Amino acid sequence: MKQKLITLLIILTCTFGFGQVSPEDIIVVYDSLNPKGKVLLKSEMSKNLDSINMHMLEDTRLKLLTKKDSLLLSKEIIGSWNLNSVKTSNEKPYNLQVFEKIEITNDGKFNIVDNDEITSGKWEISKGELTLHYNEPQCHIKDKALLKILPKEQIESLTYSSNFLSIRKVDNKNIVFMHFLPENIENIDEMFYVLVLSNYVKSE
């Protein structure tokens, strides 16, 4: 541990001595590939939104999250929204299952329409995130035939009662949600995240 700290101090001293970067732009990570630590620059790690370093996931999410206050967002999301597209930040189509339509009312309730099924509940907004509280528990697996043969414990582990949607932007015509999806998960040291945007258009 002492050796790691000495190495880090030397790197930081040299870096700042030449005035190349600020302290806020530096992050040090330790993994199996870099047991002694590796210095990374946040500014370089956050450029490619199709390959977000796992250590920068939360910083990137907060940076891209809408900065509108909750009161304004609560007014702008009211309405019926239909799915328009699911793409990466570089406009590449992405195969991600999201709901087809959501109806948000000013009494704090919502209805999700997906594959002719309606799911209802209550919603709230805080710090750019839309939280959906379902009236009934939901399961990640929708195949009813498969659910009949799965053990009860496994079904319970896949069940949830709330969902959080990060809002990238919203106006009178569109609402865009952010999804950060892991890639290359078979190798934790090389795993990264891709930003996927689901765009919904407001119904007239």
N, C-alpha and C positions, 0 to 999 in steps of 0.2 A: 504494500500500500504506500509506504514511504517513497519507494522508487517511482511509483506512478505520479505522486504529487510533485516530486522533483522534476520529472520529465515534463509534466504539464506546465510547471512554472517556467521552465526554460523556454518552452514553445511559446507561451503567452508573452514572455518578456521580449523575445526576439521579434515576434509578430507586431506587438505594439510599438517596439522601438523603431521599427521602420515605418510606422504609421499606416499600415495597410488596411486594418480593419478595426472596428470598435469592439469592446468587450461583449456588447449585447448580441453581436453577430456570431459568436462562437458557441459551439456545443461540443462536449467531449463524450464519446460513447465507448462502452466496453462490451465486447461480445467475443465469441469463440475465434473470430477472425482477427480481432484486435484486443487481445487480453491485457495489453499494457495501455490501452486507450488510444483513441484516434480523434484528432481535432477536425471538426467539420464546420463549414460556414453556413449559417441559416439562409443567407441570401442566395447561395448557390443551390441549396437543397430544395428550395421552394419554387424554383423557376418552372420545372416541368410538372404540370398537374396530372399528367398521365403516369407519373412515376414519383409519388410522394414518399420520401423516407419516413419510416415508421416513427422515428424520433421527432419528426416535425409535423405529425398528423394533427395534434391539437392546436398548435400555433397556426397551421394553415387553415384549419376549420374556423378559428376565431377571426382570422384575417378576412376570410371570404364571406363570413356571416353578415347578413344585412345589418346596417347600423341604424335603421329606423327604430323609433321607440315603440314600446309595446302597445300604447294607446292608438297610435296611427296604424300599426299592423292589424290590430283588432278590428279596425274599421275597413281596411282595404281587403282583407281576406274574405269578407262576407260575400256569399254568392255561390253559384254552381260552377265547378271547374272540371273541364274535360281534358284528358291526357292528349297532348299534342306530339311529344317526342321524348325519347330517352337517349341521350348522347353524352359523350365525353366532352370535356372542355374544348377539345379540338374538333368538335362537330362530327365525331365518328359514332355511328349507331352502336348501341351497347345492349346486349341481351339481359335485361334486368326486369323481373316481374314487379310491377307496381300497380296500384289500383287504377281503374279506368276513369272513375269519376268520383268527386267528393263534393258534397253540398254542405256548406258551412252557414249556419244561421246566427243572427245576433242575440239569440237567447242562450248561447253557449253550447249548442248541440250540433252534431254533424251526422251525416249519412254517407257511407261509402258504398258505391255501386260497383261491383266487380263480378263478371261472369253471371250476370242476372241475379246475384245475391246481394242483399243489403245488410250492411253492418252499421250499427248506430252507437252513439256514445256522447260524451261531453268533451269539449276542447278548451284549452287555455294557451296563452302565449306569454313567454318570458325570455328576454334577452335574445330575440331572433329565432327562437325555437317554438314550433307548434307541437304541443303535446296532446295526443289523442287518448282519452280514457274510454275503453270499450265497455259497453253494458254487459257483455258476456266475454269470457276468456277466449282468446284467439290462438290458433296453432299454426306454426310455420308450414306444416304439411297439410295440403288441402285435399289430397286424394282420400276420399272416404273409405274406399276398399282397403287401402294401406293402413289407415288408422284402426281398422277393425282387427288387424293381426299384430299390431305393435303392442308391446308390454305397456301397462298403465304408467309405470315409472318413466319410460322413455317419452311417452306422450306428454306427461306433466313437465318434463324438462324442456320440451319444445313449445310450451304454452306461455303466453304473455297476456297482460291486461292493459298495457299502455304502450304507446309508440311515440318516438320523438322524431320530428322532421325538422332539419335545419333549413332555414329559408335563405336562399341566395339573394333573391329579389322578388318584389311584388309591386304591382301597380293596378290600374283599373282594368287591364286586359290580360295580364299574365302573372302567374306565380311559378317560381322555379325553386325546387327543393334540391338539396345537395345530398349525395350518397358517397361515402368513402368506402370503397370495396378492396379487400386484400387480394393481392396477386402473388404468385410464387410462394404459396404458403407451405409447400413441402420443405422449404429451406428457410428457417426463421431468420438467419443472418442476412439473407438476400431478399426477404419479403419487402414489398412496397405496396402502396395504395394508389388506386386510380380514382380520380374525381368523376362521378357520373351525375349528370343533371337531368332531372325529370321536369319537363315543362308542361304546364297546364294552362289552357286558354279559357277565359271566362265566357259562359254561355250568355246569350242575349235574353 
